[in-house]
Amino acid sequence: MPIQPSGAKGVCGQLVVSPEFTEGLADLDGFSHIIILYHFHKVGKTSLTVTPFLDPESRGVFSTRAPTRPNHIGLSILKLLKVEGNVLQVENIDVLNSTPLLDIKPYVPEFDQQDGEIRTGWLQNNKNGSHSTRSDQRFG
């Protein structure tokens, strides 16, 4: 499994929303990308320090995207291909099958992109590895 959507380029999937929430998907098809929040349901532990995929050094969990965070909530930005009833066809998906979906929000560059200097901390020299790195069992 890719560790980030950037490593899942072209990987298609679908998000199945509970039928009672279908009405809430109205007008979403006008957006090219969505932000999804989901529960890391296969993670059985919590750790405040982790050795992330892109670095051999132990780091504070909140400076990583590791799933062993105290709330076990994940976030991905996906390309939205189509809305069909309660099913969203998406691309660049990096989540496991049957992952519980918590929320969907439209991606809006004017709201979500940050101006000015962007610093990426310890990832500054390692972030390109996210395209090819795949998950292992370290967080399972």
Rosetta silent file (secondary structure, phi, psi, omega in degrees, C-alpha in Angstrom):
SEQUENCE: MPIQPSGAKGVCGQLVVSPEFTEGLADLDGFSHIIILYHFHKVGKTSLTVTPFLDPESRGVFSTRAPTRPNHIGLSILKLLKVEGNVLQVENIDVLNSTPLLDIKPYVPEFDQQDGEIRTGWLQNNKNGSHSTRSDQRFG
SCORE:     score description
SCORE:     0.000 S_00000001
   1 L     0.000  133.849  175.894    0.000    0.000    0.000 S_00000001
   2 E   -61.630  151.258 -179.081    1.357    3.469   -0.824 S_00000001
   3 L   -89.331  -12.194  178.816    2.178    5.585    2.227 S_00000001
   4 L  -152.449  158.609  177.710    0.740    8.802    0.741 S_00000001
   5 H   -56.806  -29.147  179.182   -1.523    9.751   -2.205 S_00000001
   6 H   -63.751  -24.119  176.684    1.587   10.937   -4.111 S_00000001
   7 H   -91.595    2.001 -178.623    2.700    7.297   -4.209 S_00000001
   8 H  -115.953   26.245 -179.154   -0.703    6.155   -5.452 S_00000001
   9 L   -52.383  124.161  177.688   -0.754    8.126   -8.730 S_00000001
  10 L    84.271   -5.359  179.088   -3.336    6.536  -10.989 S_00000001
  11 L   -79.032  116.988 -178.080   -4.637    4.100   -8.357 S_00000001
  12 E   -96.758  152.065  177.686   -8.419    4.177   -8.644 S_00000001
  13 E  -162.267 -173.892  178.201  -10.908    3.226   -5.995 S_00000001
  14 E  -139.846  147.464  175.066  -14.277    4.080   -4.620 S_00000001
  15 E  -109.233  122.227  179.965  -15.641    5.486   -1.428 S_00000001
  16 E  -102.876  115.691 -178.586  -19.021    4.064   -0.479 S_00000001
  17 L   -93.581  141.093  177.444  -20.957    6.467    1.716 S_00000001
  18 L   -52.794  134.825 -175.867  -23.784    5.209    3.916 S_00000001
  19 H   -52.424  -33.100 -179.134  -27.031    5.654    1.959 S_00000001
  20 H   -67.085  -12.225  178.971  -28.514    7.962    4.607 S_00000001
  21 H  -103.763    4.193 -177.536  -25.765   10.505    3.792 S_00000001
  22 H   -55.463  -41.599 -179.875  -26.270   10.488   -0.002 S_00000001
  23 H   -56.708  -33.352  179.970  -28.099   13.815    0.068 S_00000001
  24 H   -69.770  -12.092  178.470  -24.983   15.407    1.557 S_00000001
  25 H   -86.212   -3.575  179.549  -23.007   14.530   -1.584 S_00000001
  26 L   -56.146  135.169  176.254  -25.068   16.968   -3.676 S_00000001
  27 L    76.296   -4.025  179.254  -22.862   19.424   -5.609 S_00000001
  28 H   -67.615  -28.728 -177.348  -19.631   17.604   -4.697 S_00000001
  29 H   -64.947   -8.795  175.562  -19.179   16.514   -8.323 S_00000001
  30 H   -81.515   -5.223 -178.640  -18.223   20.101   -9.224 S_00000001
  31 L  -103.521  143.292 -179.867  -14.911   19.709   -7.368 S_00000001
  32 L   -83.687  -25.535 -176.889  -11.835   18.058   -8.855 S_00000001
  33 E  -137.949  152.444  177.034  -10.356   16.963   -5.513 S_00000001
  34 E  -131.164  154.626  171.977  -11.610   16.040   -2.059 S_00000001
  35 E  -103.375  128.537  175.599  -10.085   15.768    1.384 S_00000001
  36 E  -116.687  142.725  172.359  -11.053   12.636    3.251 S_00000001
  37 E  -113.051  135.786 -175.337  -10.686   11.911    6.945 S_00000001
  38 E  -146.924  165.165 -178.941  -10.713    8.269    7.952 S_00000001
  39 E   -97.771  126.578  174.476  -10.045    5.914   10.827 S_00000001
  40 L   -73.223   78.732 -171.256   -6.872    3.809   10.806 S_00000001
  41 L   -73.001  -13.965 -179.930   -8.954    0.782   11.799 S_00000001
  42 L   -97.271   -0.546 -178.924   -6.166   -1.794   11.454 S_00000001
  43 L   -86.712  121.677 -175.712   -3.785   -0.014   13.831 S_00000001
  44 L  -102.409    5.376 -177.915   -3.742   -1.774   17.159 S_00000001
  45 L  -143.587  165.463  175.051   -1.384    0.462   19.093 S_00000001
  46 L  -125.331  140.127  178.182   -0.579    4.075   19.894 S_00000001
  47 L  -146.130  134.314 -179.973    2.907    5.470   20.144 S_00000001
  48 L   -84.320  -13.753  171.556    4.072    9.028   20.722 S_00000001
  49 E  -128.459  142.184 -177.689    7.394    8.336   19.004 S_00000001
  50 E  -142.708  158.241  168.730    7.793    6.420   15.756 S_00000001
  51 L  -100.964  104.765 -174.439   10.397    5.587   13.172 S_00000001
  52 L   -70.849  165.147 -179.851    8.698    6.916   10.032 S_00000001
  53 L   -59.617  -34.126 -171.111    8.918    5.327    6.597 S_00000001
  54 L   -99.632   13.991 -178.243   11.100    8.107    5.182 S_00000001
  55 L  -157.539  138.821  179.291   13.671    8.405    7.966 S_00000001
  56 L   -80.820   -8.443 -176.111   15.652    5.964   10.121 S_00000001
  57 L   -90.852  143.268  176.737   15.493    8.301   13.138 S_00000001
  58 L   -68.253  137.330 -176.853   12.771    8.148   15.795 S_00000001
  59 E  -133.107  157.704  172.834   10.400   11.151   15.591 S_00000001
  60 E   -66.273  134.312 -174.222    7.463   12.548   17.552 S_00000001
  61 H   -56.325  -32.725 -177.953    4.266   11.093   16.073 S_00000001
  62 H   -76.638   -6.049  173.130    2.753   14.551   15.518 S_00000001
  63 H  -100.672   14.105 -179.242    5.655   15.453   13.204 S_00000001
  64 L  -132.026  177.392  172.197    4.807   12.436   11.031 S_00000001
  65 L  -107.853   19.147 -177.522    1.845   10.971    9.161 S_00000001
  66 L   -61.022  143.809 -177.738    2.176    7.677   11.062 S_00000001
  67 L   -78.492   -7.985 -176.289   -1.105    5.905   11.882 S_00000001
  68 L   -84.005   20.820  178.784   -0.172    5.087   15.501 S_00000001
  69 L   -67.627  158.196 -176.392   -1.274    8.542   16.653 S_00000001
  70 L   -57.732  -31.102 -178.182   -3.560    8.720   19.697 S_00000001
  71 L   -96.446   -9.312  178.785   -6.689    9.445   17.641 S_00000001
  72 L    53.611   36.890  178.639   -5.921    7.045   14.718 S_00000001
  73 E  -104.717  131.101  177.547   -7.310    9.562   12.194 S_00000001
  74 E  -109.247  162.429 -179.523   -5.879    9.736    8.688 S_00000001
  75 E  -140.061  135.665  175.018   -6.172   12.396    5.992 S_00000001
  76 E  -142.202  148.534  171.977   -5.776   12.158    2.213 S_00000001
  77 E  -108.092  119.945 -173.859   -6.401   14.490   -0.710 S_00000001
  78 E  -120.365  152.277  172.862   -7.830   12.517   -3.621 S_00000001
  79 E   -78.923  128.762  179.263   -8.831   13.282   -7.182 S_00000001
  80 E   -94.721  117.736 -178.554  -12.617   13.012   -7.519 S_00000001
  81 E   -90.202  -41.999 -173.911  -13.585   11.355  -10.791 S_00000001
  82 E  -166.188  148.743  172.248  -17.337   10.911  -10.405 S_00000001
  83 E  -114.168  121.967  179.577  -20.203   10.835   -7.934 S_00000001
  84 E  -126.200   94.703 -176.978  -22.739    8.059   -8.568 S_00000001
  85 L    64.600 -118.067  179.747  -25.435    8.049   -5.898 S_00000001
  86 L  -100.522   16.509 -178.877  -23.634    7.197   -2.663 S_00000001
  87 E  -117.725  128.299  176.476  -20.407    6.062   -4.377 S_00000001
  88 E  -104.103  123.698  173.985  -17.466    8.355   -5.101 S_00000001
  89 E   -89.083  125.052 -174.369  -15.049    7.226   -7.800 S_00000001
  90 E  -130.973  165.618  177.532  -11.592    8.522   -6.848 S_00000001
  91 E  -132.578  154.367 -179.450   -7.990    8.388   -7.974 S_00000001
  92 L    70.380   37.382 -175.784   -4.658    8.402   -6.097 S_00000001
  93 L   -85.370  135.858 -175.610   -6.173    6.552   -3.149 S_00000001
  94 L  -125.515   29.534  179.961   -3.833    5.354   -0.418 S_00000001
  95 L  -116.818  157.215 -179.902   -6.201    3.712    2.083 S_00000001
  96 L   -72.157  154.239  171.976   -7.038    0.074    2.788 S_00000001
  97 L   -57.306  143.352  177.346  -10.248   -1.567    1.621 S_00000001
  98 L    68.518   16.448  176.516  -13.075   -1.194    4.155 S_00000001
  99 L   -67.447  128.279  179.547  -11.407    1.750    5.897 S_00000001
 100 L   -66.617  122.571  179.144  -14.089    3.653    7.858 S_00000001
 101 E   -86.113  126.981 -178.295  -14.655    7.063    6.273 S_00000001
 102 E   -96.574  -38.252 -177.374  -15.208    9.831    8.830 S_00000001
 103 E  -162.605  158.193  177.065  -15.693   12.909    6.654 S_00000001
 104 E  -131.095  133.750  176.848  -15.394   14.352    3.149 S_00000001
 105 E  -135.463  146.680  176.039  -14.535   17.961    2.372 S_00000001
 106 E   -72.295  142.136  173.651  -13.956   19.689   -0.943 S_00000001
 107 L   -85.159  123.599 -179.165  -10.350   20.666   -1.660 S_00000001
 108 L  -126.868  107.596 -176.167  -10.267   24.402   -2.386 S_00000001
 109 H   -51.168  -40.284 -179.129   -6.810   25.791   -3.245 S_00000001
 110 H   -64.990  -23.946  177.797   -7.699   29.270   -2.005 S_00000001
 111 H   -93.833  -36.007 -166.745   -8.583   27.798    1.397 S_00000001
 112 H   -99.691  -25.509  178.659   -6.082   24.966    1.647 S_00000001
 113 L   -82.639  141.233 -177.638   -2.833   26.172    0.083 S_00000001
 114 L  -100.576  140.188  176.702   -0.566   28.191    2.335 S_00000001
 115 L   -89.699  164.061  175.476    1.259   31.358    1.283 S_00000001
 116 L    82.743 -165.698 -178.260    4.777   32.306    2.231 S_00000001
 117 L   -70.784  127.636  175.951    7.626   30.082    3.278 S_00000001
 118 L  -108.174  123.031  177.282    6.643   26.450    3.774 S_00000001
 119 L  -107.951  140.831 -179.178    8.975   24.415    5.974 S_00000001
 120 L  -118.372   24.210  172.878    8.784   20.625    6.084 S_00000001
 121 H    50.144 -135.713 -177.535   11.053   19.957    9.058 S_00000001
 122 H   -63.333  -17.369  179.928   12.888   16.634    9.044 S_00000001
 123 H   -80.162   -9.659 -174.745   11.136   15.721    5.768 S_00000001
 124 H   -46.688  -43.284 -177.708   12.886   18.478    3.813 S_00000001
 125 H  -100.292   -0.237 -174.011   15.435   16.064    2.322 S_00000001
 126 L  -117.525  -10.378 -168.835   13.320   12.889    2.455 S_00000001
 127 H   -63.928  -24.752 -179.717    9.879   13.741    1.061 S_00000001
 128 H   -67.255  -19.114  177.888   10.535   12.489   -2.485 S_00000001
 129 H   -68.920  -12.698 -178.790   10.671    8.928   -1.181 S_00000001
 130 H   -67.305  -19.723 -179.492    6.911    9.045   -0.628 S_00000001
 131 H   -71.680  -30.707 -174.494    6.360    8.300   -4.325 S_00000001
 132 L  -116.860  -13.173 -177.988    7.914    4.851   -4.162 S_00000001
 133 L   -74.474  136.885  178.365    7.797    3.798   -0.490 S_00000001
 134 E  -116.142  154.533 -177.693    5.225    1.170    0.423 S_00000001
 135 L   -66.582  149.564  171.884    3.786    0.341    3.822 S_00000001
 136 L  -125.646 -162.165 -175.181    5.240   -2.448    5.920 S_00000001
 137 L   -92.395    6.994 -174.145    4.126   -3.913    9.268 S_00000001
 138 L   -61.197  -25.337 -179.368    5.850   -1.399   11.540 S_00000001
 139 L  -108.210    1.036 -176.309    2.553    0.289   12.481 S_00000001
 140 L   -81.586    0.000    0.000    0.256   -2.748   12.348 S_00000001
